[in-house]
Amino acid sequence: MTPPTPIGQSPDPTGAESDDLAAVVALRDLADRLEDAAVERAMRAGWSWAQVAEALGVTRQAVHKKHHRRLETAGLELRRRNA
């Protein structure tokens, strides 16, 4: 591990730290795509927003806000809460 960059100097944007941070960005993107696919599969299988939210460890409102528009655009007929 390299020592921290002294105050007032710019860090090397091409070092191992840059590679580490690029890997974090790539993993976040992959995780988002995996979540999108898994949520869509679950909803196509008849899961409720509450079931998906519980499986993801988030609130129903959070999963609905994040995925509702994309799923509607994909042509899914989504269940209403009171249906």
C-alpha positions as CSV (number, residue, x, y, z in Angstrom):
1,M,0.0,0.0,0.0
2,T,1.3,3.4,-0.9
3,P,1.5,6.2,1.7
4,P,-1.2,8.9,1.5
5,T,-0.5,11.9,-0.7
6,P,0.8,14.9,1.2
7,I,-1.6,17.8,1.6
8,G,-1.4,20.2,-1.3
9,Q,-0.3,17.5,-3.8
10,S,-2.6,15.7,-6.3
11,P,-2.7,11.9,-6.0
12,D,-1.5,9.9,-9.0
13,P,-4.6,9.2,-11.1
14,T,-3.0,6.1,-12.7
15,G,-1.9,4.1,-9.7
16,A,-3.3,1.1,-7.9
17,E,-5.8,3.2,-6.1
18,S,-7.3,4.3,-9.5
19,D,-7.6,0.7,-10.4
20,D,-9.3,-0.1,-7.1
21,L,-11.8,2.7,-7.5
22,A,-12.5,1.7,-11.1
23,A,-13.3,-1.8,-9.9
24,V,-15.7,-0.5,-7.3
25,V,-17.6,1.5,-10.0
26,A,-17.7,-1.7,-12.2
27,L,-19.0,-3.8,-9.3
28,R,-21.7,-1.2,-8.5
29,D,-22.8,-1.3,-12.2
30,L,-22.9,-5.1,-12.2
31,A,-24.8,-5.2,-8.9
32,D,-27.4,-2.7,-10.3
33,R,-27.9,-4.8,-13.5
34,L,-28.2,-8.0,-11.5
35,E,-30.8,-6.4,-9.2
36,D,-32.8,-5.1,-12.2
37,A,-32.9,-8.6,-13.8
38,A,-33.7,-10.3,-10.5
39,V,-36.5,-7.9,-9.6
40,E,-38.0,-8.2,-13.1
41,R,-37.9,-12.1,-12.9
42,A,-39.5,-12.0,-9.5
43,M,-42.3,-9.6,-10.6
44,R,-42.9,-11.7,-13.7
45,A,-43.2,-14.7,-11.4
46,G,-46.0,-12.9,-9.4
47,W,-44.1,-11.6,-6.5
48,S,-45.5,-8.5,-4.7
49,W,-43.5,-5.3,-4.1
50,A,-43.4,-6.2,-0.4
51,Q,-41.9,-9.6,-1.1
52,V,-39.3,-8.2,-3.4
53,A,-38.5,-5.5,-0.9
54,E,-38.1,-8.0,1.9
55,A,-35.8,-10.1,-0.1
56,L,-33.6,-7.0,-0.9
57,G,-33.7,-5.7,2.6
58,V,-35.3,-2.4,1.7
59,T,-38.8,-0.9,2.0
60,R,-41.6,-1.6,-0.4
61,Q,-41.6,2.1,-1.3
62,A,-37.9,2.1,-2.1
63,V,-38.1,-0.9,-4.5
64,H,-41.2,0.5,-6.1
65,K,-39.6,3.9,-6.7
66,K,-36.4,2.4,-8.1
67,H,-38.0,-0.2,-10.4
68,H,-41.7,0.7,-11.2
69,R,-41.1,2.9,-14.3
70,R,-38.6,0.5,-15.9
71,L,-40.9,-2.5,-15.3
72,E,-43.9,-0.7,-16.8
73,T,-41.8,0.3,-19.8
74,A,-40.8,-3.4,-20.2
75,G,-44.5,-4.2,-20.5
76,L,-45.1,-5.9,-17.2
77,E,-48.6,-5.7,-15.8
78,L,-47.9,-4.8,-12.2
79,R,-50.2,-5.7,-9.4
80,R,-51.8,-2.8,-7.5
81,R,-51.4,-2.9,-3.7
82,N,-55.1,-3.5,-3.0
83,A,-55.8,-5.8,-6.0
